[in-house]
């Protein structure tokens, strides 16, 4: 392949659900949904078998984190309300989320890839870009070697797309899921990419898709054939030019191997609306646990941060945020709790709440924070 670059996009297949199937192999082939709480832990029965929760018994306002492909065939997808999912697939198995396990397997698969192809751009817990340009070997064989290494290290399958750039690699990694290996070059764009809906292009969101469809542009091929003046009139010059480039498969973005996280956050949606005064004790415990989780995430990533923020969603779905910037970085749970408490004092608390979140941003590596001075751990001591 006479490509100046060989870029791969690796996406783990139904990652969270697949990790759970390693733990509960008897659930393979069944519709399984991840998104329950501690009360949905499987229970051992006297005969030595496990009893699992079913979606039909769920009561609450949580959302689905992910689902197996069998559940997706029934219409259950990530970010869907759990009660809605229960109506679509009442017999589906419901499991609680276990982010510690997902992070463990994330580290394992990334280490396996890095041993073969060290030029990696981390895009999240279950996906990475890989620069294969400088590596020897035929493209498909090299991609299969990476897939085999991931399987050996984790017991899980992944899908890989290889292309001359990140845009095409991302798209083609989705074409043959699960356990896919797809190679797409520029000559393949008309046959493989143009028939796809425009929403398949990373960067075209729901609002842009709605506007394009209203203009009669449903597919990537129609976008490639659209008049530049039409796109510019409706989307502005910069976005219109970007749409034309991506429709023809052009993308010059480099692999970024030094990704710095922008922030660390934790949030939870309550099973029932909570009132700041009448449910103060329960809310306080939840608030403290969120701050502790943020601190644990920072410690694991070896980061500290200066800006602490909160997010509240009221029962009517209005959302408010507040933040405060500290004099020096902190990674301390108590300091985060005090700063977040200061933010909480700046929002109305006379209505019921359905969601609470805590976020830390303006991050810097922990060792860099330590060199610049003591890492803050005792702010808002009197709050």
N, C-alpha and C positions, 0 to 999 in steps of 0.2 A: 504494500500500500504506500503510495507516494504522497504521504501526508506530512506536512511540516511538524505537526504535533499529534500524539496519540493520547487522548484524554479519556479516562474511564470514570463512570459514575456507578458506585456500588450502593445498593439499597437492600437492607435486610428484609426478608419476606415476612410480613405480619409480625414484626419483631417481638413486641410484648407478648402476644398470644403464643408465638412459637416458643418463647422461653418457658411459658407456663406449661406447654405440652411436653417439654422435657421433664417437668416435675410430675405431670399427670398424664402419662402416655395413654392411659385408657380412654382419654378424651379425643384422641386423634380421629379425624373424620366426622366429628360432631360440630354443630354450631356452638362456638364458645365466645363469650363476650367478656372483656376486661373492663372493669369500671366499678366494681363493688367496693364495699368497705370491710372493716375487720369482721363484722357480723356475717359476712359471706364466705368466711374460711370453710373449706371442706371439713366434714366431720367423719371421724372413724366410727364404723358400726361394729357391733359385737362379732359379726361374721368375718371381720377383717377387711371389708370393702369400704370405700369412701362414699359418703353422701354429699352431693353438690347442690348448691342453691340454683334455683331456676329463675329466669327473668320474670315469669308470671307472678312470682311472690314479691317482687321488688316494690317498695313504696318509698318515694323520695323524689328529689329533683336533681340527681346527679346526671352526669353525661358519660357517654361511652368513650373510653380511652382508645381502644382498638378492638378488633374482632377477627376471628379466623375467616378464611375464605368461604367456608361453609355458611357462616353467619352472614357474610356479605352477600351471598347468593339469595338470602332471604330479605335483603334490603337494609341490613344493620351495618352502619359505618361509624367511624370515629367522629366525635363531637356531636353525635345525635343524643337527644335526651333519652335517658334510660327508660322512662315510662313509655315513650313512643316506641323504642326498640322492643319493649315487652309486648306491645300490641302486635308488632310485626312477627316476632319470634318468641312466643311465650315459653316454649320448651327449651330454649337455648340455655346453656350452662352459664352462670354468672360467677366470675372469680374476682377477688380483690386485687388491686394494683400492688405491685411489689417493686418499687423503683430501685431499691438496693440491688436486687437481682438483675434488673435490666441494665444498670450501670456496669455491673460486673461483666456481663456478656458483651457489652459495648467495648469495654477495655480489651477483652480477649480477641474479638474479631479485628479490631484496629491493630493490635500488636501482630496478629498473624499476617495481615496485609503489609504492614511496615517491614516485616522481615524479608519480603520479596520486592516491594516497591515503596521506598521510604518517602517519596515526594507525595504527601497526602494533605488535602485540605479537609479539615473536619467540619462537617455541616450539621452535626447534631448527634443524638444518641444512636441513630440507626442508619446513617448515610455518610458517605465520604466521596470526594473526588480524588482520583489518582492520576498522576502524570507518568505515563508509560513511555514517553518519547525517547529517553536515553537508555532504555532497557533493551537487551537483545531478545530475539525470539519472535516467532510469528504471533500476530495479535490475538487470534482466537485461542491459541494454545496457552499464551501468557495469561489471558483472562480466566481460562479454565483452571490454570494452576492456582490462581488467587482464590477462585471459588472453592477448590478442593482444600486449600489451607484453612479457609474460614470454616468449612464443614468439619475438618479434623479438630480444630481448636474449640469449637462451640457445639457441634452437633446440629447446627442450624444451616438453612439454605439462604442464599442471597441471589439477587439478580444484578447483572452487570451489563451496562451499555458502554460501548467503546466507539468513539467518533473523533473527528478532528478538533472538536472544541467542547466546552462545558455545556453549552445550550443543547447540542444534539445528543451528547452523552446522557444528559438528564432525561431527555424525552425517550431515548431508545431503551433505557434501563427499565421503563415501564411497559414496553411493548409486548414482552413475552413472559411476564410474571405469572406464577411464581417460578423460581429456580431458572430464570432466563439468562441467556447469553446472546446479546444482540450487537452486531457490528454494522454501523451505518456511516457511509462516506457521503461526500457532497453529491456524487452521482445518484445516490439513493434517495435524495430529498424529495423529488417529485413523486416517487412511488410509495415511500414509507412515511413521509412527514406531511406532505400536502393534504392527504385525505383526512387527517386528524382534526377534531374540533379545536378551535383556537384556544380553548381553556387548557389544553394539554401543554401549552407553552408556559414555562415558568416565568412569571412576571406579568402575565395577562390575568388580572383578577376578575371577580364577578362583575364589577361595575363596567370595566372595559369590555368584557365579553358581551354584556347586555347592549352596550352601545354599538359594538361591531355587528351583532346579530340584527339589531334594528336597521343597520345599513345594508343588510343582505349578505354579510360576511360571516359565514358559519365555520368555514374550514381554513386551515393554514394556507392551502392553495389559493382560495379566494382572496385571502389577505395578501398573498404574493402578487396577485393580479390586480389589486385595487389601485385606483388612481392616487398618486401621491398627494395631489391637491385636495382630494376628498378626505384623506386621513388627516392632513394638516388642518383642514377646516374644523374637524370635529375633535382632534386630540392635541393640537398645537404642534409646533415644528419639531421639538426634540423627541417627543414620544412617537410622533408619526415616522420620523426617520428610524427610530429604534424598531418599530413595528415592521418596517420594510426590510431592515437588516435581518431580523430574526426569522421572518417568513421565508427568506432564502437560505437560512441555516448559517448565517454569519455571526460570529461571536469571537472577539479577540481577548476576552478576559483571561488573565493568567491564573494558574493555581496559586493560592495563597497558603503557604505552609505555616505561617505565624499568626494564626487566628487568635485574636484577643476577645474574650467574652465581653459583651457590653453591659451585662448585668446578671444578677441572680435573683430569682423570685420564687415565692411559694404562695399559693392561694387555695382557698377551699370554698365550695358551695355548701351551705347548710342544708340538712335534711328538712328543716322547717325554718321559717323566718324567725330570727332572734331579735329581741329588743335590747338596746344598749343598757337600759336600766333594769328591766324585769329579769333579763337573762345575763346580768352582768358577770356573774361568776363563771358561767359556761363560756361566754365570749372571751373573758380574760384568759382562761386556760387555752382556748384555741389560738388567741393572739400570741401568747407566749410560745406555744409549740411552733407556730409559723416562724417566729423570730429565731428559735433554736434550729429549725431546719435550714433557714437561710445561712446561719452561722456554720452549720455542718457542711453545707455545700461549698461555702467559701473556703473552709479549712481543707476540704478534699481537693479543690482546684488550686489551692495555695494562693488565694487572692484576698485582698482587703478592699474596702470601699469607703467612699466619703459621703455619698448621697443615699439617705434612707427614705423610702417612700412607702405609702400605703394606698390601697385601692379598696373602695367600698361600693357595693352595689345594693341599692335599696329594693324593697319588695316590688316597686313599680318599674324596675330595671334601669332606673337612673344610676349612673356611675360617676363617682367623684374620686379624684386622686389628690394627694398632698405629699410634699417631700421637704426634706431639710438637708442642707449640706453641712457636714461637720468640719471642724478646724483641721483634723488630721484623720487618716484612714483608720478603720476599725474592722475587726473580724470577730468581735466579741458578742456573744448572744445577749448579754445583759445590756451592753451599750446600744445594740440594735433595738432592743425592746424599749429602752428609754427614749431613744430618738423617734421611734415609730409611735410611741405614746404621745410625744409632743405633737406629731402630725395629727394624731387622732383628735386632739383637743381643738383643732382648727376646722372640724367638719360638724355639721348638725347631726346630733345623735338622738333625735326625738321621733325617728321613724324606724320601722322594722328593717332588718338587713337580711339579705340572702347570700351575700358573698363577702369575704374579707381576704385581702392579700397584703403581703409585705415584699418589698423589693429593695435590693442594694445595687447601686450603679456607681459610675465614676470609679471603676475598679483599677487596681494596680497590683502587680505581683507582691506577695507577702514579704519577700526578702527586700524588694525595693522600698516598700513602706517602712520596714524596720530600719533601713539605712538612712531614710530621710528624717527619722525621729521615732519616738515611742509610738507604737500602735495604740490608738485611743481605745480605752476600755472603761472609762468612768465618766462619760458625758451625761448630762442631765441627771446628776446624782440626786437632785432634790425633786425630780418629777415623779 
